[in-house]
Amino acid sequence: MSKRDLEGGVGRVLTRWDVNYKSVKCDGDLPAKVGKEQTCWAYMDDGSNLKMVGVTTKVDGDDIRYDVEVDGKAAQRLHRTAPA
C-alpha cells in the first residue's frame, strides 16, 4: 500500500475518533505481506505528535487489510482495496 494511502487511512481513524490533527506522515509504504509494519506520525493541533503503526493483517490480490496500532494496541481495523 502506498505511503499516501496509508496516511489517508490513519487520518480516517483519527477523524472517526474525533481527534483534531494537522497532518499524518508515514515513513514509507506498507508492505503487502502479513505482519509487516510501517510507522506513521500524527501531528496534533496542540503541537504534540502521536506514533501510530500500520500492520498488514491480510493480503488477497490487491486487497490489503491492516490494523492501526497506537502504543502497541490495535486501534482500528481497516482495509483498502486497490483500484482495478
Phi, psi and omega in degrees: 000138182292154177306316182297316179295320178295317177301319178296319179295317178296319177299321178295323176299313180298320179296317177299327179279358182062040179262130176276122180220158179271314184199166174232131177230128177255154183285344180175192179289156173266116182298143180274057178218127184306133178092347179286151185232159171217132180274137176231156179234127175260122180263119187272160179299332183274005178095350178277171175224158184230125178278129178229148183233128172270131181234121178293127181249336180200141176229125178224092185066238179271358180272116180244124176252142182209157173256153171249124181247146174236124181052038174081003180249139179298124184259318185197129175277134182226162167211155177222133175256124180293146178298146181287000000 
